[in-house]
């Protein structure tokens, strides 16, 4: 298994909109990608512009395929201007 943790800080005025679209992204990943086994979105109660995505894929190659899906590319294009900070950690 290959785990990905993505920390986001979003522009405060876009945080609620980001939350809606990132939940849809999680749903699409789980429904459309057989090698995506887990995708959870968490939001900090004390800092609502902070999010953590926890994702589990069969392999690093499966995650690489995820990054090329149409639903990911659409999501990424939509939210990229809203992101103030982003960090990605991987665990195998």
Residue pairs with C-beta under 8 A, 6 or more apart in sequence:
1 37
1 56
1 57
1 58
1 59
1 92
2 56
2 57
2 58
2 59
2 60
2 62
2 63
2 90
2 91
2 92
3 54
3 55
3 56
3 57
3 90
3 91
3 92
4 53
4 54
4 55
4 56
4 57
4 63
4 88
4 89
4 90
5 52
5 53
5 54
5 55
5 88
5 89
5 90
5 91
6 52
6 53
6 55
6 86
6 87
6 88
6 89
7 50
7 51
7 52
7 85
7 86
7 87
7 88
7 89
8 18
8 22
8 50
8 51
8 52
8 53
8 83
8 85
8 86
9 49
9 50
9 51
9 83
9 84
9 85
9 86
10 18
10 49
10 50
10 51
10 79
10 82
10 83
10 84
11 49
11 82
11 83
11 84
12 48
12 49
14 79
14 82
15 48
15 49
16 48
17 82
18 51
18 79
18 82
19 41
19 43
19 51
21 75
21 78
21 79
22 41
22 51
22 53
22 75
22 79
23 41
24 75
25 39
25 71
25 72
25 75
26 39
26 40
26 41
26 53
28 69
28 71
29 36
29 39
29 55
29 66
29 69
29 71
29 72
30 36
30 38
30 39
32 69
32 71
33 57
33 62
33 65
33 66
33 69
35 57
35 58
35 59
35 62
35 65
35 66
36 55
36 56
36 57
36 62
36 66
37 56
37 57
37 58
38 54
38 55
38 56
39 53
39 54
39 55
39 56
40 53
40 54
40 55
41 51
41 52
41 53
42 51
42 52
42 54
43 50
43 51
44 50
44 51
49 84
55 63
55 66
57 63
57 66
60 90
60 92
63 90
66 72
